[in-house]
Structures are given as structure tokens and as C-alpha cells.
Amino acid sequence: MNVPKGSRKNKYAFELIGKQMKNIIFLLLLISLLSACQNTMVNSESDGEEDLSNQYSKAYDSDNKIADVNTELGAGYIANGRYDRALVKLKKALRHDPDYALAHNYLGVLYGRLERPELAYKEFNKSMRLSNNDSAMVNNYAIFLCEQKEFDKAREKFKQVINNPLYINRAGAYQSSAWCAYQNNNYPLSEELYRTALEMNPHLSRSLLGLAKIYYKQQSYEQAWNYFTRFDDALTLDADSLWLGINILNKLEYPDKNLLSSYILQLKSKFPDTDEAIWFYQGKQEY
């Protein structure tokens, strides 16, 4: 399976990882304590008897607990780009609990990253059926549908999430829906959704970047720069955002030349193999 090389791995709001990652630290600490008591070293890179799920089986006499632990670890590996390890953990979770909706949902996310859409659809459909359309899982599915350019279906799924007043991360769902509208070149809708997301949570950095992109497309370069600088303060720049910053600065009447040079240097030194670096070397002028 080929892992996509795109430089935009931070684009997508990976919906469920946030609330799961807090538990991972606690769980890993627990493993360490258990190992110390048993004079046994845990090798998280092993698939043998010293694997994490077996360590947990000594602490919990429950397949569901083991499935939950491996699912959380799988989510963490996806977030860190360790797709091989994520696949091992998620499949292990499903061996312990074949009907664990969250594991199926993350496996759908993973197969989407691995460009195996036929398997991703299968896993997402399982997770929808087993979870009774849990909003966080539906949001992940909607993001996948948008990546497959099924914009109408994605929009309906996003609406389903947004319309749930009890969903804790509705702002994030608005942001994901806005990103999807942008992918469909529906800039007015994308702007509206990004603004709603920021009204609900002013610290959503990807919404700030999204508005900067929209205003750049609309040739409103001063407004684009205003939102970009707010984004720059909030998040480390990646290849995608550096390329946008370079293009905005080149359109301003009085650009900061030192900052422009800094962005170019960062793009060339940190992300030399990305599409954006290639575009720069080719002399491409537009974002």
C-alpha cells in the first residue's frame, strides 16, 4: 500500500484523536508501572508476547479493555504518521472486539490515508451501523467523503453532525465542513462556515488559515494577510501555509521582505521534497 506524500497532512481535523490522546499518556504510564512491578520491559514495537495488549491483559481481564487500549494507541499512531503500527493496533483491537465501532472508524480513517478507499468505505459503514451514527464518527466519515470528492454526501453528513446540539465539538465540525466547501470551490459557503466556527471557538487556527486562503482567492490580499498573521501566531507553519504566506506577501504593496525571505528559506530547508517547494523552484506565482 502506498502512503500519500502530500504535504498537507495537517489539513484535516482528525476529529476523535483529541479526546483520546489524553488517555494514552495515562495508559502508557500504567504500563510502565505494571512492567516495573513484574521486572518486564514493554516493547511497543513488538507484535509478540511483550506487546501492549498482552501487558494490559495482565491488568484487565476484559477483551473490551484490551480493544479500547489498542484503539487509542492506533489513533495515536495515525496522528503521528505511523500507519504500519496503527494497522497492527487497530486489527488487534478488532480481534478482541469485532464489533467495536471506534476501531472500525479509525480503521476507515487509516485506509483513507493509505489510499484504499474500498476498504475505508467498508470500515466506515460498519462503524456507522455499530455506533448508531455517533457524531464524532460521522464527522470522520464526512471528511473521508470529501476527500473522495463526494461533496453532496459529505455535506449531508456534516449537517447531521452540526445539527446535534449535544455534540461537544460542533465548532470543529463547522471547520471541517468549511474545508470541504473550499475543496468544492464553494468559497461563499466556506467563508460562512469558517466564520461560524470562529464565533464558536476563536482559537481554531485552521479556520484562520482557511479564511486567509479564501481572501487570497478573492484577491483581497490585505484581508488575507490579516488572517494569515493571526494563524502564524497560533501554529507552526507547514509547507502549505508557508507557500500561502509567500504568495500573499508577493501580492502586498509593501511586503515585509525579511519575512518573505524567512518563509522561502523555511520552505526550501524544511520541506524540500513537497509540491510547494517544487512550485517555488518552477517559478509558480499563484497559490
C-alpha positions in Angstrom: 0.0 0.0 0.0 1.3 3.5 -0.9 1.2 6.2 1.7 0.3 9.6 0.1 3.3 12.0 0.1 1.2 15.2 0.2 2.4 18.0 2.3 -1.0 18.8 3.7 -1.2 16.2 6.4 -2.3 18.8 8.9 -5.2 20.0 6.8 -7.7 17.6 8.2 -9.3 17.9 11.5 -8.8 14.5 12.8 -11.9 14.5 14.9 -11.6 11.8 17.5 -7.9 11.9 18.4 -8.0 14.9 20.6 -10.2 13.4 23.3 -8.5 10.0 23.0 -4.9 11.2 23.3 -5.3 12.4 26.9 -5.9 8.8 27.9 -2.9 7.5 26.1 -0.4 9.2 28.4 -2.1 7.8 31.4 -2.3 4.3 29.9 1.3 4.3 28.9 2.3 5.3 32.5 0.2 2.5 33.8 2.0 0.0 31.5 5.3 1.3 32.8 4.2 0.8 36.4 3.0 -2.7 35.7 6.2 -3.6 34.0 8.3 -2.3 36.8 6.4 -4.5 39.3 6.9 -7.5 37.1 10.5 -6.8 36.1 9.4 -7.0 32.5 10.2 -4.5 29.7 7.4 -3.4 27.4 8.5 -3.3 23.8 5.9 -1.2 21.9 7.4 -2.1 18.6 6.9 -5.8 19.1 3.9 -7.8 17.9 4.9 -10.8 20.1 4.1 -11.7 23.7 5.5 -8.5 25.0 3.1 -6.3 23.1 1.0 -3.7 24.8 -2.3 -5.6 24.6 -0.7 -8.5 26.4 0.6 -6.3 29.1 -2.9 -4.9 29.6 -4.3 -8.4 29.7 -2.4 -8.9 32.9 -4.1 -5.8 34.4 -7.6 -6.2 32.9 -9.5 -9.4 32.5 -11.5 -7.9 29.7 -11.3 -8.1 25.9 -13.1 -4.8 25.7 -10.5 -3.1 27.7 -7.8 -4.5 25.5 -9.7 -3.4 22.4 -10.0 0.1 23.8 -6.3 0.4 24.6 -5.2 -0.8 21.2 -7.7 1.5 19.5 -6.4 4.5 21.4 -2.8 3.5 20.5 -3.8 3.1 16.9 -5.3 6.6 16.8 -2.1 8.0 18.2 0.0 6.2 15.6 -2.3 7.6 12.9 -1.8 11.1 14.3 2.0 10.6 14.2 2.0 9.1 10.7 3.0 5.6 11.9 0.5 3.9 9.7 2.1 0.5 9.9 1.8 0.4 13.7 -1.7 1.9 13.6 -2.8 -1.0 11.4 -1.4 -3.6 13.8 -3.0 -2.0 16.8 -6.4 -1.5 15.2 -6.6 -5.0 13.8 -5.6 -6.3 17.3 -8.4 -4.3 18.8 -10.9 -5.9 16.5 -9.6 -9.4 17.2 -10.6 -8.7 20.8 -13.9 -7.0 20.0 -15.0 -7.4 16.3 -18.0 -5.1 16.9 -16.0 -2.2 18.4 -17.3 0.8 16.4 -14.5 3.2 17.3 -11.8 0.8 16.0 -13.7 0.3 12.7 -14.0 4.1 12.4 -10.3 4.7 12.9 -9.5 1.9 10.5 -11.6 3.7 7.9 -9.6 6.9 8.6 -6.4 4.8 8.2 -7.4 3.1 5.0 -8.3 6.6 3.6 -4.8 7.8 4.4 -3.4 4.6 2.7 -5.4 5.3 -0.4 -7.5 2.2 -0.1 -11.0 3.8 -0.4 -12.8 0.5 -1.0 -11.6 -0.8 2.4 -12.3 2.6 4.0 -15.9 2.6 2.9 -16.4 -0.8 4.3 -15.0 0.2 7.7 -16.9 3.5 7.9 -20.1 1.7 7.1 -19.5 -0.8 9.9 -18.8 2.0 12.4 -21.9 3.9 11.4 -24.0 0.8 11.8 -22.5 -0.2 15.2 -22.3 3.3 16.7 -25.8 4.4 15.8 -24.3 7.4 13.9 -22.1 8.8 16.7 -21.4 12.4 15.7 -17.7 12.3 16.1 -17.5 9.2 13.9 -19.9 10.7 11.3 -17.6 13.7 11.1 -14.6 11.5 10.3 -16.7 9.8 7.6 -17.8 13.1 6.2 -14.1 14.2 5.9 -13.3 11.0 4.1 -16.3 11.5 1.7 -15.0 15.0 0.9 -11.5 13.6 0.2 -13.2 11.3 -2.3 -14.9 14.3 -3.9 -18.4 13.1 -2.9 -19.3 16.6 -1.8 -23.1 16.3 -1.6 -22.9 13.2 0.6 -20.2 14.8 2.7 -22.3 18.0 3.2 -25.2 15.9 4.4 -23.1 14.1 6.9 -21.6 17.4 8.1 -25.1 18.8 8.6 -26.0 15.7 10.6 -23.1 16.5 13.0 -23.6 20.2 13.1 -27.3 19.8 13.9 -26.6 17.8 17.0 -26.7 20.4 19.8 -25.2 17.9 22.3 -22.1 17.3 20.2 -19.1 18.7 22.1 -17.0 19.7 19.1 -19.5 21.4 16.8 -17.0 24.2 16.1 -14.6 21.6 14.8 -17.4 20.2 12.6 -18.1 23.6 11.2 -14.4 23.9 10.4 -14.3 20.6 8.7 -17.4 21.4 6.7 -15.9 24.7 5.7 -12.7 23.0 4.5 -14.9 20.6 2.4 -16.8 23.5 0.8 -13.5 25.1 -0.1 -12.4 21.9 -1.7 -15.5 22.1 -3.8 -14.7 25.7 -4.8 -17.7 27.0 -2.9 -15.9 29.9 -1.4 -19.0 31.8 -0.1 -20.3 28.8 1.8 -16.8 28.0 3.1 -16.3 31.6 4.4 -19.7 31.4 6.2 -18.8 28.1 7.8 -15.3 29.2 8.9 -16.8 32.4 10.4 -19.3 30.4 12.4 -16.6 28.1 13.6 -14.5 31.0 14.8 -17.5 32.5 16.6 -17.8 29.3 18.5 -14.1 29.0 19.1 -11.8 31.9 18.2 -8.7 29.8 18.6 -9.4 27.4 15.6 -6.2 28.1 13.7 -7.2 26.1 10.6 -10.3 28.4 10.3 -8.0 31.4 10.3 -5.9 29.8 7.6 -9.0 28.9 5.7 -10.2 32.5 5.6 -6.8 33.6 4.5 -6.9 31.2 1.6 -10.4 32.4 0.6 -9.5 36.1 0.7 -6.4 35.3 -1.4 -8.6 33.7 -4.0 -10.8 36.7 -3.9 -7.7 39.0 -4.4 -8.4 40.7 -1.1 -4.7 40.5 -0.1 -4.7 42.8 2.9 -7.6 40.8 4.5 -5.8 37.5 3.6 -2.7 38.8 5.3 -4.6 39.8 8.4 -6.0 36.3 8.9 -2.7 34.7 7.9 -0.7 36.6 10.6 -3.3 35.5 13.2 -2.8 31.9 12.0 1.0 32.3 12.1 0.8 33.3 15.7 -1.2 30.2 16.5 0.5 27.3 14.8 3.9 26.3 13.4 3.9 26.8 9.6 4.0 23.8 7.3 4.7 23.7 3.6 1.1 24.5 2.6 0.9 27.6 4.9 4.4 28.8 4.0 3.5 28.7 0.4 0.4 30.7 1.1 2.3 33.2 3.1 4.9 33.6 0.3 2.2 34.2 -2.2 0.3 36.7 -0.1 3.5 38.7 0.7 4.3 38.8 -3.0 0.9 40.4 -3.6 1.1 43.1 -1.0 2.1 46.7 -1.9 4.6 46.9 0.9 5.6 43.4 1.9 8.0 42.6 4.7 11.0 41.5 2.7 12.8 39.9 5.6 9.7 37.8 6.5 9.3 36.8 2.9 13.0 35.6 2.8 12.4 33.7 6.0 9.4 31.9 4.6 11.2 31.0 1.5 14.2 29.7 3.5 11.9 27.6 5.7 10.1 26.1 2.7 13.4 25.2 1.0 15.2 23.8 4.0 12.4 22.1 5.9 10.2 20.9 3.1 12.4 20.4 0.1 10.5 17.5 -1.4 7.0 18.9 -1.2 4.8 20.1 -4.0 5.1 23.6 -2.7 8.9 23.6 -2.9 8.7 22.3 -6.4 6.3 25.0 -7.4 8.6 27.6 -5.9 11.6 26.3 -7.9 9.4 26.2 -11.0 8.5 29.9 -10.5 4.9 29.3 -10.0 3.3 32.6 -8.9 -0.2 31.6 -7.6 -1.4 29.6 -4.7 
